[in-house]
Amino acid sequence: MEVREGCKSGRSSARAVVKYMKDKKIRILVTGGAGYIGSHVVKLLGEHEYDLMIYDNLSTGNKWAVLYGRLFVGDLADTHTLEETLSTYTPDAVIHFAASIVVPESIREPLKYYRNNTANTLNLLEVMQHHNINKFVFSSTAAVYGMPSEIPVSEDAPLHPINPYGSSKMMTEYFLRDMSYANRGFHYVSLRYFNVAGADTMCRIGQTYKDPTHLITRALKAAKGEFTKLQIFGVDYPTLDGTCIRDYIHVDDLADAHLLALRYLFDGGTSEIFNCGYGHGYSVREVVAAAKRVTGVDFEVEETGRREGDPAILIAENTKITQKLNWISKFDNLENIIKTAWEWEKSRAG
């Protein structure tokens, strides 16, 4: 295993974390930490000198994306290896990213999503319970809301996912809720992501999916000439310009939410759910126009039919996370988000 040393940061930790770190570094197991979002969170935690173990099967992640900590290549379906890893490493908390995340694929292959996202998370929680690991941060999704009746959507909105991806994440949230009721010492934070975009501002890590489905990444690949055109799926939605509206959050702001969630738990916080978004959205056409401005490339755009499983509008009500975790966004600007992603794309061959 490769060990990388962390860098000191100017940010101060929560009082309980500082007290705890007098005795030892806090150990965090990060599943899926070699992936897009996971690697950005690992980067931030490493900068804050957490002791990190990354557990990833590298099905979509990359070894080079793990900038801090120790990487163990393993699968959550392998409970024997998972048991050995937690027994040897003895983490103080777990952050769980490992999951399949492509909505159209989940509709075609629902069992894959229930196996990887739901059953494998159950494996992880059972092993955690066996080792009395009682702090958990969960990578959830706004897809649990389905087509919400009120926008922006709050954490109290009914959960009505419209695709297996959202359903698989919702089931895990039910696991966590029931575990916290059964074991009063177990506490979790579930972070419901809206559309995550952008890249590390130092251009070290970013999105590397083989067949990306994220709008901004696909637009930038069209600008690079890797795609002959960009498709817009659906122009007849009940929005001002007929295209879907999404709340786009920069991946580094999302990483900061994870750091604050950890501090909250170590400071004695009880189980909570938070939306991670900016509270406003952009239409597909607005994003495409911004991508053309940033790149200076007038790439071809094709309008086609709706993609199954896409709600018309998803915008976060983010009051809870800003008030309870004191989360403050630093990258809430669409063109800046696209610019960091563009710099990353240009740094990559192909």
C-alpha positions as CSV (number, residue, x, y, z in Angstrom):
1,M,0.0,0.0,0.0
2,E,1.2,3.5,-0.8
3,V,1.1,6.0,2.1
4,R,1.0,9.7,1.4
5,E,1.5,12.3,4.1
6,G,-1.1,15.0,4.6
7,C,-0.5,18.8,4.5
8,K,-1.3,21.2,7.2
9,S,-4.3,23.5,6.7
10,G,-5.3,26.9,8.1
11,R,-8.8,25.8,9.0
12,S,-9.6,25.1,12.7
13,S,-11.4,21.9,13.7
14,A,-14.4,21.7,15.9
15,R,-13.7,21.7,19.6
16,A,-14.3,18.0,20.1
17,V,-12.2,17.1,17.1
18,V,-9.3,19.1,18.4
19,K,-9.6,17.5,21.9
20,Y,-9.7,14.0,20.3
21,M,-6.7,14.7,18.0
22,K,-4.5,15.4,21.0
23,D,-4.5,11.7,21.6
24,K,-4.3,10.4,18.0
25,K,-5.2,11.3,14.5
26,I,-8.8,10.5,13.7
27,R,-9.0,7.4,11.5
28,I,-11.5,7.5,8.6
29,L,-12.4,4.7,6.3
30,V,-13.5,6.0,2.9
31,T,-15.3,3.6,0.6
32,G,-15.2,4.6,-3.1
33,G,-12.5,7.1,-2.3
34,A,-10.8,6.7,-5.6
35,G,-13.8,8.0,-7.5
36,Y,-14.8,11.5,-8.6
37,I,-16.4,12.8,-5.5
38,G,-14.7,10.5,-3.1
39,S,-11.2,11.5,-4.2
40,H,-12.0,15.2,-3.7
41,V,-13.2,14.5,-0.2
42,V,-10.0,12.4,0.5
43,K,-8.0,15.3,-0.8
44,L,-9.6,17.7,1.7
45,L,-9.5,15.3,4.6
46,G,-5.8,14.6,3.9
47,E,-5.1,18.3,3.9
48,H,-6.6,18.4,7.4
49,E,-4.4,15.5,8.5
50,Y,-7.0,12.8,9.0
51,D,-5.6,9.3,9.0
52,L,-7.2,7.8,5.9
53,M,-7.9,4.3,4.5
54,I,-9.5,4.2,1.1
55,Y,-11.4,1.1,0.2
56,D,-12.3,0.9,-3.5
57,N,-12.6,-1.9,-6.1
58,L,-11.4,0.6,-8.8
59,S,-14.3,-0.3,-11.1
60,T,-14.8,3.4,-11.8
61,G,-12.1,4.9,-9.6
62,N,-8.4,5.4,-10.2
63,K,-5.3,4.8,-8.1
64,W,-3.7,8.1,-9.1
65,A,-6.8,10.0,-7.9
66,V,-6.0,9.0,-4.2
67,L,-3.8,11.9,-3.2
68,Y,-3.7,11.0,0.5
69,G,-4.0,8.0,2.7
70,R,-3.6,4.3,2.0
71,L,-5.5,2.6,-0.8
72,F,-6.8,-0.9,-0.3
73,V,-8.3,-2.5,-3.4
74,G,-11.4,-4.4,-2.3
75,D,-15.1,-4.9,-2.9
76,L,-17.9,-4.4,-0.4
77,A,-19.4,-7.7,-1.6
78,D,-16.4,-9.5,-0.1
79,T,-17.4,-9.4,3.5
80,H,-14.4,-11.5,4.6
81,T,-11.9,-8.9,3.3
82,L,-14.1,-6.1,4.6
83,E,-14.1,-7.6,8.0
84,E,-10.3,-8.0,8.0
85,T,-9.8,-4.4,6.8
86,L,-12.0,-2.9,9.5
87,S,-10.5,-5.2,12.2
88,T,-6.9,-4.1,11.2
89,Y,-7.5,-0.5,10.5
90,T,-10.1,0.2,13.3
91,P,-11.6,3.4,11.9
92,D,-13.3,6.0,14.1
93,A,-15.8,6.7,11.3
94,V,-16.8,5.7,7.8
95,I,-17.6,7.8,4.8
96,H,-19.5,5.8,2.2
97,F,-19.3,6.7,-1.5
98,A,-19.0,3.4,-3.2
99,A,-22.0,3.0,-5.5
100,S,-23.3,2.8,-9.1
101,I,-24.7,6.2,-10.1
102,V,-26.0,6.2,-13.7
103,V,-29.7,6.7,-13.8
104,P,-30.4,5.3,-17.3
105,E,-28.3,2.2,-16.5
106,S,-30.3,1.7,-13.3
107,I,-33.5,1.5,-15.3
108,R,-31.9,-1.1,-17.6
109,E,-30.2,-3.0,-14.9
110,P,-32.1,-2.5,-11.6
111,L,-30.7,-5.6,-9.9
112,K,-27.2,-4.3,-10.3
113,Y,-28.1,-1.1,-8.4
114,Y,-29.9,-2.9,-5.6
115,R,-27.0,-5.3,-5.2
116,N,-24.2,-2.7,-5.3
117,N,-25.9,0.3,-3.7
118,T,-28.2,-1.4,-1.2
119,A,-27.0,-5.0,-0.4
120,N,-23.3,-4.0,-0.3
121,T,-24.1,-1.1,2.0
122,L,-25.9,-3.5,4.2
123,N,-22.7,-5.6,4.3
124,L,-20.7,-2.5,5.3
125,L,-23.1,-1.5,8.1
126,E,-23.2,-5.1,9.5
127,V,-19.4,-5.2,9.7
128,M,-19.3,-1.7,11.2
129,Q,-21.8,-2.8,13.8
130,H,-19.7,-5.9,14.6
131,H,-16.7,-3.6,15.3
132,N,-18.8,-1.0,17.2
133,I,-18.0,1.8,14.6
134,N,-20.8,4.3,15.2
135,K,-20.2,7.3,13.0
136,F,-21.2,7.2,9.4
137,V,-21.4,9.8,6.6
138,F,-23.5,8.6,3.6
139,S,-23.3,9.8,0.0
140,S,-27.0,10.0,-0.9
141,T,-28.8,11.8,-3.7
142,A,-31.5,14.2,-4.6
143,A,-32.9,11.3,-6.7
144,V,-34.7,10.1,-3.6
145,Y,-37.2,12.9,-4.1
146,G,-38.3,11.9,-7.5
147,M,-40.5,14.6,-8.9
148,P,-41.1,16.9,-5.9
149,S,-44.2,18.9,-5.8
150,E,-42.5,21.9,-4.1
151,I,-39.4,23.6,-5.4
152,P,-36.9,24.2,-3.9
153,V,-37.2,20.8,-2.2
154,S,-36.5,20.5,1.5
155,E,-35.2,17.5,3.5
156,D,-38.8,17.0,4.8
157,A,-40.2,16.4,1.4
158,P,-41.8,12.9,0.7
159,L,-39.4,10.4,-0.9
160,H,-40.8,9.2,-4.2
161,P,-37.8,8.1,-6.4
162,I,-38.7,7.4,-10.0
163,N,-35.7,5.2,-10.9
164,P,-33.9,2.3,-9.3
165,Y,-30.8,4.5,-8.5
166,G,-32.9,6.7,-6.3
167,S,-34.7,3.8,-4.8
168,S,-31.5,2.0,-3.9
169,K,-30.2,5.1,-2.1
170,M,-33.6,5.6,-0.3
171,M,-33.4,2.1,1.0
172,T,-30.0,2.7,2.5
173,E,-31.4,5.8,4.2
174,Y,-34.1,3.6,5.8
175,F,-31.3,1.2,7.0
176,L,-29.6,4.1,8.7
177,R,-32.7,5.5,10.2
178,D,-33.6,2.1,11.7
179,M,-30.1,1.4,12.9
180,S,-30.0,4.7,14.7
181,Y,-33.3,3.9,16.4
182,A,-32.1,0.4,17.5
183,N,-28.6,1.6,18.6
184,R,-28.7,5.0,20.3
185,G,-24.9,5.2,20.1
186,F,-25.0,5.0,16.2
187,H,-25.2,8.4,14.5
188,Y,-25.1,9.2,10.8
189,V,-25.2,12.1,8.4
190,S,-26.9,11.5,5.0
191,L,-25.9,14.1,2.4
192,R,-28.3,14.3,-0.5
193,Y,-26.4,15.6,-3.5
194,F,-27.8,17.6,-6.3
195,N,-25.8,17.9,-9.6
196,V,-22.1,17.8,-8.8
197,A,-19.6,19.3,-11.2
198,G,-16.2,21.0,-11.5
199,A,-12.8,19.8,-10.6
200,D,-9.9,20.4,-8.2
201,T,-8.7,24.0,-8.7
202,M,-5.1,22.7,-8.9
203,C,-6.1,20.4,-11.7
204,R,-4.9,17.2,-10.0
205,I,-8.2,15.3,-10.0
206,G,-11.6,15.5,-11.8
207,Q,-14.2,13.4,-13.6
208,T,-12.8,10.5,-15.5
209,Y,-15.8,8.3,-16.3
210,K,-15.4,6.3,-19.5
211,D,-18.8,7.2,-20.7
212,P,-19.9,10.3,-18.8
213,T,-23.5,11.1,-18.4
214,H,-23.1,14.5,-16.6
215,L,-24.1,17.4,-18.8
216,I,-21.1,19.6,-18.1
217,T,-18.6,16.9,-18.7
218,R,-20.3,15.9,-22.0
219,A,-20.5,19.5,-23.1
220,L,-16.7,19.9,-22.5
221,K,-15.9,16.7,-24.3
222,A,-17.9,18.0,-27.3
223,A,-15.9,21.2,-27.1
224,K,-12.7,19.1,-27.1
225,G,-13.9,17.2,-30.1
226,E,-14.1,13.9,-28.3
227,F,-17.9,13.9,-29.0
228,T,-19.1,14.9,-32.4
229,K,-22.1,16.6,-30.7
230,L,-23.9,17.2,-27.5
231,Q,-27.4,15.8,-27.1
232,I,-30.1,17.6,-25.1
233,F,-32.6,15.1,-23.8
234,G,-36.0,16.7,-23.8
235,V,-37.0,20.3,-24.8
236,D,-40.7,20.1,-23.8
237,Y,-40.4,20.2,-20.0
238,P,-42.6,22.7,-18.1
239,T,-39.7,25.2,-17.7
240,L,-39.1,28.6,-19.3
241,D,-36.9,27.2,-22.2
242,G,-38.3,23.7,-22.2
243,T,-35.2,22.0,-20.8
244,C,-34.6,20.4,-17.4
245,I,-33.3,22.7,-14.5
246,R,-30.8,21.5,-12.0
247,D,-28.9,22.8,-9.0
248,Y,-25.2,22.5,-9.8
249,I,-22.7,22.3,-6.9
250,H,-19.0,22.4,-7.2
251,V,-17.3,19.2,-6.0
252,D,-15.0,21.2,-3.6
253,D,-18.0,22.8,-1.9
254,L,-19.5,19.3,-1.6
255,A,-16.2,18.0,-0.1
256,D,-16.4,20.8,2.5
257,A,-19.9,19.6,3.4
258,H,-18.4,16.1,4.2
259,L,-15.7,17.6,6.4
260,L,-18.3,19.6,8.3
261,A,-20.5,16.5,8.7
262,L,-17.6,14.6,10.2
263,R,-16.9,17.4,12.6
264,Y,-20.6,17.5,13.5
265,L,-20.6,13.8,14.4
266,F,-17.4,14.0,16.5
267,D,-18.8,17.0,18.3
268,G,-21.7,14.8,19.5
269,G,-24.2,15.5,16.8
270,T,-27.1,13.2,16.3
271,S,-28.3,11.7,13.1
272,E,-29.3,14.2,10.4
273,I,-30.0,14.5,6.7
274,F,-28.8,17.5,4.7
275,N,-29.4,18.7,1.1
276,C,-26.1,19.7,-0.7
277,G,-26.9,22.4,-3.3
278,Y,-26.9,26.1,-3.8
279,G,-30.7,26.7,-3.7
280,H,-31.0,27.8,-7.3
281,G,-30.7,26.2,-10.7
282,Y,-29.8,26.4,-14.4
283,S,-31.5,24.9,-17.4
284,V,-29.7,22.6,-19.8
285,R,-29.7,25.3,-22.4
286,E,-28.2,27.8,-19.9
287,V,-25.4,25.3,-19.1
288,V,-24.7,24.7,-22.7
289,A,-24.5,28.4,-23.4
290,A,-22.1,28.9,-20.5
291,A,-19.9,26.0,-21.6
292,K,-19.6,27.6,-25.1
293,R,-18.6,30.9,-23.5
294,V,-16.0,29.3,-21.2
295,T,-14.4,27.1,-23.9
296,G,-14.9,29.5,-26.8
297,V,-16.1,26.6,-28.9
298,D,-19.4,26.6,-30.7
299,F,-19.9,22.8,-30.6
300,E,-22.8,21.1,-32.2
301,V,-26.0,20.5,-30.2
302,E,-28.7,18.1,-31.1
303,E,-32.2,18.2,-29.4
304,T,-33.7,14.8,-28.9
305,G,-36.5,13.2,-26.8
306,R,-36.7,13.0,-23.1
307,R,-34.5,10.5,-21.1
308,E,-36.4,8.2,-18.9
309,G,-36.3,8.9,-15.2
310,D,-35.5,12.7,-15.4
311,P,-37.6,15.1,-13.3
312,A,-38.2,18.5,-14.8
313,I,-36.7,20.6,-11.9
314,L,-34.5,19.7,-9.0
315,I,-33.3,22.6,-6.8
316,A,-32.2,22.3,-3.2
317,E,-33.6,24.0,-0.2
318,N,-30.2,24.4,1.6
319,T,-31.2,26.4,4.7
320,K,-30.6,23.4,7.0
321,I,-27.0,22.7,6.0
322,T,-26.1,26.4,6.1
323,Q,-27.6,26.9,9.5
324,K,-26.8,23.6,11.3
325,L,-23.4,22.9,9.8
326,N,-22.4,26.5,9.0
327,W,-21.7,25.5,5.5
328,I,-20.7,28.4,3.2
329,S,-20.4,27.9,-0.5
330,K,-17.2,29.2,-2.2
331,F,-17.7,28.2,-5.8
332,D,-21.4,29.2,-6.4
333,N,-20.9,30.5,-10.0
334,L,-21.8,28.4,-13.0
335,E,-19.0,29.7,-15.3
336,N,-16.4,29.2,-12.6
337,I,-17.6,25.6,-12.0
338,I,-17.3,25.0,-15.8
339,K,-13.9,26.7,-15.9
340,T,-12.4,24.3,-13.3
341,A,-13.9,21.3,-15.2
342,W,-12.5,22.7,-18.5
343,E,-9.0,23.2,-17.2
344,W,-9.2,19.6,-16.0
345,E,-10.4,18.3,-19.4
346,K,-7.7,20.2,-21.2
347,S,-5.0,18.7,-19.0
348,R,-6.1,15.2,-20.1
349,A,-5.0,13.5,-23.3
350,G,-7.6,12.4,-25.8
